[in-house]
Amino acid sequence: MPDKIIAHIDGGSRGNPGPAAAGFLLEDSNGTQLRAKGCVLGRTTNNVAEYTGFVKALEAARSFKPEQLVVFSDSELLVKQINGQYRVKSELIKPLYEQAVDLLSGFKNWKVRHITRDKNKQADSLVNEALDAGHDIEARLKPVSKKEKPIRLGVLISGGGTTLINILKYINEDKLNAEVNVVISSRSTVTGIEKAKNAGLDVKIIRTKDYHDIDGFSKRIEAELVAAKVDLVIQGGWLCLWKIPYRYKNRVMNIHPALLPSFGGKGMWGHHVHEAVLNAGCKVSGCTVHFCTNEYDDGPIIIQRTCEVLNGDTPDTLAARVFEQECIAYPEAIGLFAAGRLSVEKGITKIKP
């Protein structure tokens, strides 16, 4: 049985009210399609159709007994009602809402997230196919994926989550065989948290100020990573020092916006790095992906990519050009790790052919 199911749901009515149908698609974390169905509903409203698709998806997902369920819908009303942000006022919807809540209680871990309509095309297609056919349809399943089991990532953030979003982009485009199992933020108000939640990810907030010392802070991080069965930890804009446990030795990566060992260490982050590069008169800058130790910006270098420092550069213009290289370097390093091509010998990373 899959440990995680991802559901896309939709519903629609031609006329509102009018002839209506609901559709849902279930996939596992590898992208293998488990179930895809369109159901005709007779004459009803868009909102009833949306909720009916939700209920039918939950009923189908229940049979797989997953550890985690993530549901995506383009109905903002449904998503906000299920998440307690809107009240349910319609007498037509109330019974379906109650049925959905009851079904959700049977899942150990669930999330319902909003997506735009253009990202919900498969579920929308099932709705229209059922309406056109005039009867329920069961879509043919895609062939089972032959790719290796994805590597499980834990991503640590302290800011806007741009590195996280870039990694998700590579995953969604099938350029990186990985999945993000948990996101840990060291701050409670950063925009990266909302981005992670919108992507349906599990987010934990672990702040240094909530712990007496670095040991307690580090043990909590380790506990969340272990609980999420993380294979590789990715620091993306992570600004806190933590004690990396032995179990994660050479399994924690960081990306630094300069060519280490230059312009690294405590206080060297963000614009501070690029200002230092410009003040030193460097002609080349870039980024470094490295394994982490218990020191700032220290550890075996995995990949470095460079870019030219131009006359008239400001910290912002240089940062933008360096970030372009970061977007390439980090997924490449993760891919090398996932393929088993990295080893560390006497403090130096070796890349196997």
C-alpha positions as CSV (number, residue, x, y, z in Angstrom):
1,M,0.0,0.0,0.0
2,P,1.3,3.5,-0.8
3,D,2.4,5.6,2.3
4,K,1.2,8.8,0.6
5,I,-1.7,9.5,-1.8
6,I,-2.1,12.7,-3.7
7,A,-5.6,13.5,-4.9
8,H,-6.8,16.0,-7.5
9,I,-10.5,16.7,-7.4
10,D,-12.9,18.7,-9.4
11,G,-16.6,19.2,-10.1
12,G,-18.7,21.2,-12.5
13,S,-22.2,22.0,-13.7
14,R,-23.2,23.2,-17.1
15,G,-25.7,25.9,-16.2
16,N,-25.2,26.1,-12.4
17,P,-27.5,24.5,-11.7
18,G,-27.5,22.1,-14.7
19,P,-26.1,18.8,-15.8
20,A,-23.2,18.1,-13.5
21,A,-20.3,15.7,-12.9
22,A,-17.4,15.2,-10.5
23,G,-13.9,13.8,-11.1
24,F,-10.9,12.7,-9.1
25,L,-7.4,11.4,-9.7
26,L,-5.4,9.5,-7.1
27,E,-1.6,9.1,-7.4
28,D,1.1,7.8,-5.1
29,S,4.3,9.8,-4.2
30,N,6.1,8.4,-7.3
31,G,3.4,9.8,-9.6
32,T,1.9,6.3,-10.3
33,Q,-1.8,6.7,-11.1
34,L,-3.9,4.6,-8.7
35,R,-7.5,5.6,-9.7
36,A,-9.1,8.1,-12.1
37,K,-12.8,8.5,-12.4
38,G,-15.5,10.8,-13.6
39,C,-19.0,10.5,-12.2
40,V,-22.3,12.0,-13.6
41,L,-24.5,13.6,-10.9
42,G,-27.6,14.7,-12.7
43,R,-28.8,18.3,-12.3
44,T,-27.0,20.2,-9.5
45,T,-24.7,23.2,-8.8
46,N,-21.0,23.7,-9.2
47,N,-20.3,23.6,-5.4
48,V,-22.3,20.4,-4.9
49,A,-20.3,18.8,-7.7
50,E,-17.0,20.0,-6.2
51,Y,-17.9,18.5,-2.8
52,T,-19.1,15.3,-4.4
53,G,-15.8,14.9,-6.2
54,F,-14.1,15.4,-2.8
55,V,-16.2,12.8,-1.1
56,K,-15.7,10.2,-3.8
57,A,-11.9,10.8,-3.8
58,L,-11.8,10.3,0.0
59,E,-13.9,7.1,-0.3
60,A,-11.5,5.8,-3.0
61,A,-8.3,6.8,-1.1
62,R,-9.5,5.2,2.1
63,S,-9.2,1.7,0.5
64,F,-5.4,2.3,0.1
65,K,-4.9,3.0,3.8
66,P,-2.2,5.6,3.3
67,E,-0.2,7.2,6.0
68,Q,-0.7,10.6,4.5
69,L,-3.3,12.2,2.1
70,V,-2.9,15.4,0.3
71,V,-5.9,16.7,-1.7
72,F,-5.7,19.5,-4.3
73,S,-8.7,21.4,-5.4
74,D,-9.3,24.6,-7.5
75,S,-12.4,25.4,-5.4
76,E,-11.3,28.1,-3.0
77,L,-14.6,27.8,-1.2
78,L,-14.2,24.1,-0.5
79,V,-10.6,24.4,0.6
80,K,-11.3,27.2,3.0
81,Q,-14.4,25.5,4.4
82,I,-12.6,22.3,5.1
83,N,-9.7,24.1,6.7
84,G,-12.1,26.1,8.9
85,Q,-11.6,29.5,7.3
86,Y,-15.1,29.8,6.0
87,R,-18.4,28.7,7.5
88,V,-20.7,26.3,5.6
89,K,-24.0,28.1,5.1
90,S,-25.5,26.3,2.1
91,E,-28.1,23.6,3.1
92,L,-27.1,21.7,-0.1
93,I,-23.5,21.5,0.9
94,K,-23.8,20.8,4.6
95,P,-24.5,17.1,4.3
96,L,-21.5,16.7,1.9
97,Y,-19.3,18.8,4.2
98,E,-20.2,16.6,7.2
99,Q,-19.6,13.4,5.2
100,A,-16.2,14.7,4.0
101,V,-15.1,15.7,7.6
102,D,-16.1,12.3,8.8
103,L,-14.1,10.6,6.1
104,L,-11.1,12.8,6.8
105,S,-11.1,11.7,10.4
106,G,-10.1,8.2,9.2
107,F,-6.8,9.4,7.8
108,K,-3.8,9.8,10.1
109,N,-2.4,12.8,8.4
110,W,-4.3,14.9,5.8
111,K,-4.0,18.2,4.0
112,V,-6.4,20.0,1.7
113,R,-4.7,22.6,-0.5
114,H,-5.9,25.1,-3.1
115,I,-4.3,25.1,-6.6
116,T,-5.1,27.2,-9.7
117,R,-7.3,25.7,-12.4
118,D,-4.5,25.3,-14.9
119,K,-2.8,22.9,-12.5
120,N,-5.9,20.8,-12.1
121,K,-6.4,19.9,-15.8
122,Q,-6.6,16.1,-15.3
123,A,-9.4,16.2,-12.8
124,D,-11.2,18.9,-14.9
125,S,-10.9,16.6,-18.0
126,L,-12.5,13.7,-16.1
127,V,-15.5,15.9,-15.3
128,N,-16.0,17.0,-18.9
129,E,-15.5,13.5,-20.3
130,A,-18.2,12.2,-18.0
131,L,-20.6,15.0,-18.9
132,D,-19.9,14.4,-22.6
133,A,-20.4,10.6,-22.3
134,G,-23.5,10.9,-20.1
135,H,-22.3,8.1,-17.8
136,D,-19.5,7.4,-15.3
137,I,-16.1,6.8,-16.7
138,E,-13.1,5.0,-15.3
139,A,-9.9,6.3,-17.0
140,R,-7.3,3.9,-18.0
141,L,-4.4,3.7,-15.6
142,K,-1.0,4.9,-16.6
143,P,1.8,2.3,-16.6
144,V,3.5,1.8,-13.3
145,S,6.5,4.1,-13.0
146,K,9.8,2.3,-13.5
147,K,12.0,4.9,-11.9
148,E,13.8,4.4,-8.7
149,K,12.2,5.2,-5.4
150,P,12.6,9.0,-4.9
151,I,15.0,10.2,-2.3
152,R,13.3,11.7,0.8
153,L,14.4,15.3,1.5
154,G,14.0,17.5,4.6
155,V,14.4,21.2,3.8
156,L,15.5,23.7,6.4
157,I,14.5,27.4,5.7
158,S,14.7,30.7,7.5
159,G,13.3,33.0,4.9
160,G,11.3,33.2,1.6
161,G,11.8,29.6,0.5
162,T,13.2,30.4,-3.0
163,T,15.6,27.4,-2.8
164,L,12.7,25.1,-1.8
165,I,10.6,26.4,-4.7
166,N,13.4,25.8,-7.1
167,I,13.8,22.2,-5.9
168,L,10.1,21.6,-6.2
169,K,10.2,22.9,-9.7
170,Y,12.8,20.3,-10.7
171,I,10.8,17.6,-9.0
172,N,7.6,18.5,-10.7
173,E,9.3,18.6,-14.1
174,D,10.7,15.1,-13.5
175,K,14.3,16.5,-13.5
176,L,14.9,15.3,-10.0
177,N,13.8,12.0,-8.5
178,A,13.0,13.3,-5.0
179,E,10.2,14.2,-2.7
180,V,10.1,16.8,0.1
181,N,8.9,15.0,3.2
182,V,9.2,17.8,5.7
183,V,10.1,21.5,5.8
184,I,11.5,23.0,9.0
185,S,11.5,26.8,9.5
186,S,13.6,28.5,12.1
187,R,11.2,31.5,12.0
188,S,7.4,31.6,12.3
189,T,6.6,34.6,10.1
190,V,8.6,34.0,6.9
191,T,6.9,33.7,3.5
192,G,8.6,30.3,2.9
193,I,6.2,28.7,5.3
194,E,3.1,29.7,3.2
195,K,4.8,28.6,0.0
196,A,5.6,25.2,1.5
197,K,2.0,24.8,2.8
198,N,0.6,25.8,-0.6
199,A,2.7,23.1,-2.1
200,G,1.0,20.6,0.3
201,L,4.1,20.1,2.4
202,D,4.4,19.2,6.0
203,V,5.9,22.3,7.8
204,K,7.4,22.4,11.3
205,I,8.5,25.6,13.1
206,I,11.5,25.1,15.3
207,R,12.9,28.4,16.7
208,T,16.2,28.6,18.7
209,K,14.6,30.9,21.2
210,D,12.2,28.2,22.3
211,Y,15.1,26.1,23.6
212,H,17.5,26.5,26.5
213,D,20.5,25.6,24.4
214,I,21.7,24.4,21.0
215,D,21.5,20.8,22.1
216,G,17.7,20.9,22.7
217,F,17.2,22.8,19.4
218,S,19.3,20.3,17.5
219,K,17.6,17.3,19.0
220,R,14.2,18.6,18.0
221,I,15.4,19.1,14.4
222,E,16.8,15.6,14.4
223,A,13.6,14.1,15.8
224,E,11.5,15.7,13.0
225,L,13.9,14.6,10.3
226,V,13.9,11.0,11.6
227,A,10.1,11.0,11.9
228,A,9.8,12.0,8.3
229,K,12.3,9.3,7.3
230,V,14.6,11.9,5.6
231,D,17.5,10.6,3.5
232,L,19.1,14.0,2.8
233,V,18.8,17.3,4.5
234,I,18.8,20.5,2.4
235,Q,19.6,23.8,4.0
236,G,18.1,26.6,1.8
237,G,18.6,30.0,3.3
238,W,18.9,28.4,6.7
239,L,20.6,30.9,9.1
240,C,20.9,28.8,12.3
241,L,23.8,26.7,13.5
242,W,22.7,23.3,14.7
243,K,24.6,20.2,15.9
244,I,24.5,17.7,13.1
245,P,24.1,14.2,14.6
246,Y,26.3,11.3,13.4
247,R,23.4,9.7,11.6
248,Y,23.3,12.6,9.2
249,K,27.1,13.0,8.7
250,N,27.6,13.8,5.0
251,R,23.9,13.8,4.6
252,V,23.3,17.6,5.2
253,M,23.9,19.9,2.3
254,N,24.1,23.7,2.2
255,I,24.4,26.2,-0.6
256,H,26.5,29.4,-0.2
257,P,26.3,32.4,-2.6
258,A,30.1,32.6,-3.0
259,L,33.0,30.4,-3.9
260,L,34.0,28.9,-0.6
261,P,36.3,28.9,1.3
262,S,36.3,32.7,0.4
263,F,33.5,34.9,1.8
264,G,32.1,32.3,4.2
265,G,31.6,32.0,8.0
266,K,29.3,33.6,10.6
267,G,27.6,36.8,9.3
268,M,28.3,36.0,5.7
269,W,24.8,35.6,4.3
270,G,22.7,37.3,1.7
271,H,23.8,40.8,0.6
272,H,26.7,40.7,3.1
273,V,28.4,38.1,0.9
274,H,27.9,40.0,-2.3
275,E,29.0,43.3,-0.7
276,A,32.2,41.6,0.4
277,V,32.9,40.2,-3.0
278,L,32.4,43.6,-4.7
279,N,34.5,45.4,-2.0
280,A,37.4,42.9,-2.6
281,G,37.4,43.6,-6.3
282,C,36.7,40.0,-7.4
283,K,36.3,39.4,-11.1
284,V,34.4,36.1,-10.6
285,S,31.9,35.0,-8.0
286,G,29.4,32.1,-7.9
287,C,28.0,29.5,-5.5
288,T,29.1,26.5,-3.6
289,V,27.2,23.4,-2.6
290,H,28.9,21.5,0.3
291,F,28.3,18.9,2.9
292,C,27.8,20.6,6.3
293,T,29.8,20.3,9.5
294,N,29.1,22.0,12.8
295,E,30.8,25.2,11.7
296,Y,29.3,27.9,9.5
297,D,29.9,27.3,5.7
298,D,32.4,24.5,6.4
299,G,32.5,21.0,5.0
300,P,33.5,19.1,1.8
301,I,32.7,20.9,-1.4
302,I,30.4,19.1,-3.8
303,I,29.8,21.5,-6.7
304,Q,30.8,25.1,-7.5
305,R,29.4,27.2,-10.4
306,T,30.8,30.6,-11.4
307,C,29.6,33.8,-12.9
308,E,31.4,37.0,-13.9
309,V,31.4,40.1,-11.8
310,L,30.5,43.0,-14.0
311,N,31.5,46.6,-13.9
312,G,28.8,48.5,-12.2
313,D,27.4,45.5,-10.3
314,T,25.5,46.1,-7.1
315,P,25.0,43.5,-4.4
316,D,21.5,43.0,-5.9
317,T,22.5,42.5,-9.5
318,L,25.3,40.2,-8.5
319,A,23.0,38.2,-6.2
320,A,20.5,37.7,-9.1
321,R,23.2,36.3,-11.3
322,V,24.6,34.1,-8.6
323,F,21.1,32.8,-7.8
324,E,20.8,31.6,-11.4
325,Q,23.8,29.4,-10.8
326,E,22.4,28.2,-7.5
327,C,19.2,27.0,-9.2
328,I,21.3,24.7,-11.3
329,A,23.9,23.6,-8.8
330,Y,21.7,22.5,-5.9
331,P,19.5,20.1,-7.9
332,E,22.6,18.7,-9.6
333,A,24.2,18.0,-6.2
334,I,21.0,16.4,-4.9
335,G,20.8,14.2,-8.0
336,L,24.4,13.1,-7.6
337,F,23.7,12.1,-4.0
338,A,20.5,10.3,-5.0
339,A,22.4,8.3,-7.6
340,G,25.0,7.2,-5.1
341,R,27.8,9.0,-6.9
342,L,29.2,11.0,-3.9
343,S,31.7,9.9,-1.4
344,V,33.9,11.8,1.0
345,E,37.5,10.8,1.5
346,K,39.8,12.7,3.9
347,G,37.5,15.7,3.8
348,I,37.3,15.8,0.0
349,T,34.2,15.0,-2.0
350,K,34.7,12.5,-4.8
351,I,32.2,12.3,-7.7
352,K,32.0,8.8,-9.1
353,P,31.4,8.3,-12.8
